[in-house]
Amino acid sequence: MVDLFDNWIKNDRHQRLFEKAERIAKEAKAQVSRTDPEAVFSHRTLKVIKQEKYPSLTLSAAYGGEDLSLYEFLLLQEKIAEGDGSVALSIGWHLGIMKELKEDKLWRKNDFDRLAKEVAEEQKVVNRAATEPATGSPTRGGVPETKAVRNGDRYIITGRKTFTSMADHLDYYIVSAYVEDLDEIGWFLIDRHHPGLTVDKTWDTLGMRGTESDDLVLDGVEVNLSDLVERKSKEKPAPKGWLLHIPACYLGIATAARNDAIEFAQNFQPNSLDTPIAEVGHIQDKIGEMEWKLLQAHSFMYTVARKWDEEPDQRKQMGAELAAVKLAVTNTAAEVVDLAMRIAGGRGLSKQYPFEKYYRDVRAGLHNPPMDDAVVKMLAKQALSE
Ligand SMILES: Cc1cc2nc3c(=O)[nH]c(=O)nc-3n(C[C@H](O)[C@H](O)[C@H](O)COP(=O)(O)OP(=O)(O)OC[C@H]3O[C@@H](n4cnc5c(N)ncnc54)[C@H](O)[C@@H]3O)c2cc1C
């Protein structure tokens, strides 16, 4: 079977970094029989992630990182997702956020330096806790109900965040809140051990169960004024290349489904045939369909990533292009997994095979940002603009 990654590993550096992702993917896959039924993120997988110094890879060399390009970031994330999509998505938030903070300089230098040092030296992991029951996806522009109220030289924060990936495993949360005295939305960096913070075990979804995306509850959490590390800009937000870790994740799941479906087709021989089903016309049609869809999705995603890396002056205009990659690749990934399920037949529904998990996991891609309707609207608006 052709390895689809061979096309995209271009040099020795890619190969060296890719081997880190391979080791993480192997460990992640080995844990799926527990993490998926129990809806938990594996401590052992996180240990391997840290041993590989994966959390610091998007930091610049000056901070002890590898300054991953967007292309490299996606390549590694896709490989991890081939092992387990949940692990890739969860750790992808961390790497992406560190890349964003470094490139967009969203924080005061001191605040970024402090966090980057801990990530580099101790492989600490962070994530943004943005989604809330009332706002739904923060990309829709809803104001957080989580509120930060000033009390002298402290802020007191109260609220509930949903969908916080890896919630119980993070070292820091970056929490969005309505900051009352400033009348604007801000972000607080809060240590996981801070009094008043608890993780409420609500995560019980159909797919991506291993992300352990529980609720984060803030009950009168008292922080310093300096913990307000970021304020929502009044300007239109800059396009976020790092968010392509989302399509990379779902593409990795689709690639795993494709590999397993081909292997199944090459080995399964019912007694009505004198060859494995891989020799049958309609199965070959489905394999061919998977191949062109995957080739198209990979080409689109990695071409746009390369443009992001090589033409930084174009980044400001790339919002619609990035969003189109998310929509196209995530939907294609779902189609590929569907084809793999059809190749496996009824066995694909059984927990004895990996297909039903791919089917559940890939579905979650629709509910990561940006959502399809928002992308279509953005593209139409751009097309109709003068
Ligand atoms: C596996 C997984 C991991 C995640 N990890 C994180 C994380 O680590 N941190 C985090 O903060 N979030 C995380 N999220 C949350 C994610 O970013 C979304 O906020 C969440 O999935 C809710 O999105 P939604 O579109 O279903 O919700 P809603 O925004 O509530 O939408 C519900 C429905 O209403 C429609 N709708 C709502 N508002 C509008 C509007 N203004 N205009 C038009 N239609 C609208 C939507 O299209 C949809 O049909 C994660 C989600 C998943 C699935």
Ligand as a Chemical Component Dictionary entry (heavy atoms), coordinates in Angstrom:
data_LIG
# 
_chem_comp.id                   LIG 
_chem_comp.type                 NON-POLYMER 
_chem_comp.pdbx_formal_charge   0 
_chem_comp.three_letter_code    LIG 
# 
loop_
_chem_comp_atom.comp_id 
_chem_comp_atom.atom_id 
_chem_comp_atom.alt_atom_id 
_chem_comp_atom.type_symbol 
_chem_comp_atom.charge 
_chem_comp_atom.model_Cartn_x 
_chem_comp_atom.model_Cartn_y 
_chem_comp_atom.model_Cartn_z 
_chem_comp_atom.pdbx_ordinal 
LIG C1  C1  C 0 -13.949 17.711 19.844 1  
LIG C2  C2  C 0 -14.125 19.148 20.195 2  
LIG C3  C3  C 0 -13.139 19.819 20.919 3  
LIG C4  C4  C 0 -13.302 21.156 21.282 4  
LIG N1  N1  N 0 -12.337 21.791 22.018 5  
LIG C5  C5  C 0 -12.517 23.067 22.448 6  
LIG C6  C6  C 0 -11.569 23.713 23.307 7  
LIG O1  O1  O 0 -10.553 23.127 23.681 8  
LIG N2  N2  N 0 -11.839 24.978 23.755 9  
LIG C7  C7  C 0 -12.983 25.637 23.395 10 
LIG O2  O2  O 0 -13.170 26.778 23.810 11 
LIG N3  N3  N 0 -13.898 25.064 22.564 12 
LIG C8  C8  C 0 -13.693 23.794 22.092 13 
LIG N4  N4  N 0 -14.641 23.190 21.278 14 
LIG C9  C9  C 0 -15.887 23.908 20.999 15 
LIG C10 C10 C 0 -16.098 24.357 19.561 16 
LIG O3  O3  O 0 -15.133 25.311 19.183 17 
LIG C11 C11 C 0 -17.519 24.927 19.453 18 
LIG O4  O4  O 0 -17.592 26.066 20.259 19 
LIG C12 C12 C 0 -18.571 23.928 19.879 20 
LIG O5  O5  O 0 -18.428 22.739 19.140 21 
LIG C13 C13 C 0 -19.967 24.477 19.718 22 
LIG O6  O6  O 0 -20.189 24.789 18.368 23 
LIG P1  P1  P 0 -21.653 24.742 17.755 24 
LIG O7  O7  O 0 -21.586 25.340 16.392 25 
LIG O8  O8  O 0 -22.252 23.411 17.857 26 
LIG O9  O9  O 0 -22.477 25.604 18.831 27 
LIG P2  P2  P 0 -23.438 26.798 18.708 28 
LIG O10 O10 O 0 -22.684 28.023 18.346 29 
LIG O11 O11 O 0 -24.219 26.807 19.969 30 
LIG O12 O12 O 0 -24.407 26.414 17.506 31 
LIG C14 C14 C 0 -25.536 25.551 17.621 32 
LIG C15 C15 C 0 -26.356 25.667 16.334 33 
LIG O13 O13 O 0 -26.831 27.002 16.185 34 
LIG C16 C16 C 0 -26.321 27.615 15.005 35 
LIG N5  N5  N 0 -25.896 28.987 15.368 36 
LIG C17 C17 C 0 -25.474 29.418 16.588 37 
LIG N6  N6  N 0 -25.168 30.716 16.546 38 
LIG C18 C18 C 0 -25.387 31.120 15.294 39 
LIG C19 C19 C 0 -25.246 32.372 14.615 40 
LIG N7  N7  N 0 -24.841 33.483 15.267 41 
LIG N8  N8  N 0 -25.514 32.413 13.307 42 
LIG C20 C20 C 0 -25.934 31.311 12.637 43 
LIG N9  N9  N 0 -26.093 30.107 13.216 44 
LIG C21 C21 C 0 -25.830 30.013 14.523 45 
LIG C22 C22 C 0 -25.134 26.742 14.602 46 
LIG O14 O14 O 0 -24.906 26.743 13.209 47 
LIG C23 C23 C 0 -25.570 25.367 15.076 48 
LIG O15 O15 O 0 -26.415 24.788 14.102 49 
LIG C24 C24 C 0 -14.487 21.853 20.884 50 
LIG C25 C25 C 0 -15.463 21.182 20.132 51 
LIG C26 C26 C 0 -15.309 19.853 19.796 52 
LIG C27 C27 C 0 -16.385 19.158 19.000 53 
# 
loop_
_chem_comp_bond.comp_id 
_chem_comp_bond.atom_id_1 
_chem_comp_bond.atom_id_2 
_chem_comp_bond.value_order 
_chem_comp_bond.pdbx_ordinal 
LIG C1  C2  SING 1  
LIG C2  C3  SING 2  
LIG C2  C26 DOUB 3  
LIG C3  C4  DOUB 4  
LIG C4  N1  SING 5  
LIG C4  C24 SING 6  
LIG N1  C5  DOUB 7  
LIG C5  C6  SING 8  
LIG C5  C8  SING 9  
LIG C6  O1  DOUB 10 
LIG C6  N2  SING 11 
LIG N2  C7  SING 12 
LIG C7  O2  DOUB 13 
LIG C7  N3  SING 14 
LIG N3  C8  DOUB 15 
LIG C8  N4  SING 16 
LIG N4  C9  SING 17 
LIG N4  C24 SING 18 
LIG C9  C10 SING 19 
LIG C10 O3  SING 20 
LIG C10 C11 SING 21 
LIG C11 O4  SING 22 
LIG C11 C12 SING 23 
LIG C12 O5  SING 24 
LIG C12 C13 SING 25 
LIG C13 O6  SING 26 
LIG O6  P1  SING 27 
LIG P1  O7  DOUB 28 
LIG P1  O8  SING 29 
LIG P1  O9  SING 30 
LIG O9  P2  SING 31 
LIG P2  O10 DOUB 32 
LIG P2  O11 SING 33 
LIG P2  O12 SING 34 
LIG O12 C14 SING 35 
LIG C14 C15 SING 36 
LIG C15 O13 SING 37 
LIG C15 C23 SING 38 
LIG O13 C16 SING 39 
LIG C16 N5  SING 40 
LIG C16 C22 SING 41 
LIG N5  C17 SING 42 
LIG N5  C21 SING 43 
LIG C17 N6  DOUB 44 
LIG N6  C18 SING 45 
LIG C18 C19 SING 46 
LIG C18 C21 DOUB 47 
LIG C19 N7  SING 48 
LIG C19 N8  DOUB 49 
LIG N8  C20 SING 50 
LIG C20 N9  DOUB 51 
LIG N9  C21 SING 52 
LIG C22 O14 SING 53 
LIG C22 C23 SING 54 
LIG C23 O15 SING 55 
LIG C24 C25 DOUB 56 
LIG C25 C26 SING 57 
LIG C26 C27 SING 58 
# 
